[in-house]
Structure formats: structure tokens, C-alpha cells
Amino acid sequence: VQLVESGGGSVQAGGSLSLSCAVTGFTISSCDMEWYRQAAGKERDFVSSILRWGRIRYADSVKDRFTVSRDTTKNTLLLQMNSLQIDDTAVYYCATTCFGGKWGQGTQVTVSS
């Protein structure tokens, strides 16, 4: 089982980024999938989730700006991030609750003014 995030980078406030989480070892539609983020010096926070049956949740701080989805043809979890704010700066992690919980290594997102 492996989760590998990509798509992070640096962007100005108001910009957009699209994160991907390529999964091997299981089918993403068979497991609950999540995005978390951790800013420097802070705890890891929930961002979004898409459950195996399709229910989607967002943290209040990203609602109406971020969109989570699954590309089942590529077995990849996606996170489209629009209207990025400086407070969105963090390392973003994808995770699954299957297999006792598995995490990717994270991808850095930096938003500047």
C-alpha cells in the first residue's frame, strides 16, 4: 500500500493548485480517503474527505474553495484548491482509514501575498 502526493508548489494568494494522491495496493473507491494539512509548528488538521460510498466533507476553512474528487481510472485522489489564502500554507497529506490508517509523505503548498 502506497500513497504518493504531488502537485504542491508556490502560488500567490488568490491562485489555484491541484493536488494528486496516486494510490497503489488498493482501489480508492473501496476505502474512505482523506486530505489533511499541517502548517509549520501546528497540529495536523482535517481538510476534506470522500467516503467509499461518495459522501464528501470539508473543513469550514476550505469549504467553497476546495474540491475533492476521485479519478478511478488512475486510482488517484484529487484536491482542487482555488482562491488560495496565506493561511492555506502547509504540508498536505492524503490518507486512508483502511489498513489501520495509511498516509502519504506529504506535499508542500506555499501561498504568498
C-alpha positions as a Markdown table, in Angstrom:
| # | Residue | x | y | z |
|---|---|---|---|---|
| 1 | Val | 0.0 | 0.0 | 0.0 |
| 2 | Gln | 1.4 | 3.3 | -1.0 |
| 3 | Leu | 0.1 | 6.9 | -1.2 |
| 4 | Val | 2.1 | 9.5 | -3.1 |
| 5 | Glu | 1.1 | 13.1 | -3.2 |
| 6 | Ser | 2.1 | 15.6 | -5.9 |
| 7 | Gly | 1.2 | 18.9 | -7.2 |
| 8 | Gly | 2.3 | 21.2 | -4.4 |
| 9 | Gly | 4.2 | 24.3 | -5.0 |
| 10 | Ser | 4.3 | 28.1 | -4.5 |
| 11 | Val | 1.4 | 30.3 | -5.6 |
| 12 | Gln | 0.3 | 33.8 | -4.9 |
| 13 | Ala | -2.8 | 34.5 | -2.8 |
| 14 | Gly | -5.9 | 34.1 | -4.9 |
| 15 | Gly | -4.3 | 31.5 | -7.1 |
| 16 | Ser | -5.0 | 27.8 | -7.6 |
| 17 | Leu | -3.3 | 24.5 | -7.2 |
| 18 | Ser | -4.3 | 20.9 | -7.9 |
| 19 | Leu | -3.0 | 18.2 | -5.7 |
| 20 | Ser | -3.0 | 14.5 | -6.6 |
| 21 | Cys | -2.5 | 11.4 | -4.5 |
| 22 | Ala | -1.6 | 8.3 | -6.5 |
| 23 | Val | -2.5 | 5.2 | -4.7 |
| 24 | Thr | -1.2 | 1.6 | -5.2 |
| 25 | Gly | -2.1 | -1.5 | -3.3 |
| 26 | Phe | -5.8 | -0.9 | -3.1 |
| 27 | Thr | -8.7 | 0.6 | -5.0 |
| 28 | Ile | -9.5 | 4.1 | -3.7 |
| 29 | Ser | -13.3 | 3.7 | -4.3 |
| 30 | Ser | -13.2 | 0.8 | -1.8 |
| 31 | Cys | -11.8 | 2.9 | 1.1 |
| 32 | Asp | -12.5 | 6.2 | 2.8 |
| 33 | Met | -10.0 | 8.8 | 1.6 |
| 34 | Glu | -8.9 | 12.0 | 3.3 |
| 35 | Trp | -6.8 | 15.1 | 3.0 |
| 36 | Tyr | -5.1 | 16.7 | 5.9 |
| 37 | Arg | -2.6 | 19.5 | 6.2 |
| 38 | Gln | -0.1 | 20.6 | 8.7 |
| 39 | Ala | 1.3 | 24.1 | 9.0 |
| 40 | Ala | 4.7 | 24.7 | 10.5 |
| 41 | Gly | 4.5 | 24.4 | 14.3 |
| 42 | Lys | 0.9 | 23.4 | 14.3 |
| 43 | Glu | -1.1 | 20.2 | 14.6 |
| 44 | Arg | -2.3 | 18.3 | 11.5 |
| 45 | Asp | -5.8 | 19.4 | 10.6 |
| 46 | Phe | -8.6 | 17.8 | 8.6 |
| 47 | Val | -9.2 | 19.3 | 5.2 |
| 48 | Ser | -11.6 | 17.1 | 3.3 |
| 49 | Ser | -12.8 | 13.5 | 2.9 |
| 50 | Ile | -14.6 | 11.4 | 0.4 |
| 51 | Leu | -16.1 | 8.2 | 1.8 |
| 52 | Arg | -16.2 | 5.0 | -0.1 |
| 53 | Trp | -19.9 | 5.5 | -0.9 |
| 54 | Gly | -19.2 | 9.0 | -2.1 |
| 55 | Arg | -20.1 | 11.3 | 0.8 |
| 56 | Ile | -17.9 | 14.3 | 0.8 |
| 57 | Arg | -16.9 | 16.6 | 3.8 |
| 58 | Tyr | -14.9 | 19.7 | 4.0 |
| 59 | Ala | -13.4 | 21.7 | 6.9 |
| 60 | Asp | -15.2 | 25.0 | 7.3 |
| 61 | Ser | -12.0 | 26.9 | 6.4 |
| 62 | Val | -11.8 | 25.4 | 2.9 |
| 63 | Lys | -15.5 | 25.0 | 2.1 |
| 64 | Asp | -16.5 | 26.6 | -1.2 |
| 65 | Arg | -12.8 | 26.9 | -2.2 |
| 66 | Phe | -11.5 | 23.3 | -2.3 |
| 67 | Thr | -13.0 | 20.4 | -4.2 |
| 68 | Val | -12.1 | 16.7 | -3.5 |
| 69 | Ser | -12.7 | 14.0 | -6.1 |
| 70 | Arg | -11.5 | 10.6 | -7.2 |
| 71 | Asp | -10.1 | 9.6 | -10.6 |
| 72 | Thr | -10.9 | 5.9 | -10.5 |
| 73 | Thr | -9.3 | 5.3 | -13.9 |
| 74 | Lys | -6.0 | 6.4 | -12.4 |
| 75 | Asn | -6.7 | 5.3 | -8.9 |
| 76 | Thr | -5.9 | 8.8 | -7.7 |
| 77 | Leu | -7.4 | 11.1 | -5.1 |
| 78 | Leu | -7.5 | 14.8 | -6.2 |
| 79 | Leu | -7.8 | 18.1 | -4.4 |
| 80 | Gln | -8.6 | 21.2 | -6.4 |
| 81 | Met | -7.7 | 24.3 | -4.4 |
| 82 | Asn | -9.0 | 27.7 | -5.6 |
| 83 | Ser | -8.8 | 31.1 | -4.1 |
| 84 | Leu | -5.8 | 30.1 | -2.0 |
| 85 | Gln | -5.0 | 32.1 | 1.1 |
| 86 | Ile | -1.8 | 32.6 | 3.0 |
| 87 | Asp | -3.3 | 30.5 | 5.8 |
| 88 | Asp | -3.5 | 27.6 | 3.4 |
| 89 | Thr | 0.2 | 27.3 | 3.5 |
| 90 | Ala | 1.0 | 23.8 | 4.9 |
| 91 | Val | 2.2 | 20.3 | 4.0 |
| 92 | Tyr | -0.8 | 18.5 | 2.6 |
| 93 | Tyr | -1.2 | 14.8 | 3.2 |
| 94 | Cys | -3.6 | 12.2 | 1.8 |
| 95 | Ala | -4.6 | 9.3 | 3.9 |
| 96 | Thr | -6.9 | 6.3 | 4.0 |
| 97 | Thr | -8.7 | 4.8 | 7.0 |
| 98 | Cys | -8.2 | 1.3 | 5.5 |
| 99 | Phe | -5.4 | -0.9 | 6.6 |
| 100 | Gly | -5.4 | 0.7 | 10.1 |
| 101 | Gly | -4.6 | 4.0 | 8.5 |
| 102 | Lys | -2.0 | 4.8 | 5.9 |
| 103 | Trp | -0.5 | 8.2 | 5.0 |
| 104 | Gly | 1.4 | 9.7 | 2.2 |
| 105 | Gln | 4.7 | 11.6 | 2.6 |
| 106 | Gly | 3.1 | 15.0 | 2.0 |
| 107 | Thr | 3.5 | 17.8 | -0.5 |
| 108 | Gln | 4.3 | 21.4 | 0.4 |
| 109 | Val | 1.9 | 24.2 | -0.5 |
| 110 | Thr | 3.1 | 27.7 | 0.0 |
| 111 | Val | 0.8 | 30.7 | -0.6 |
| 112 | Ser | 2.4 | 34.2 | -0.6 |
| 113 | Ser | 1.0 | 37.7 | -0.7 |
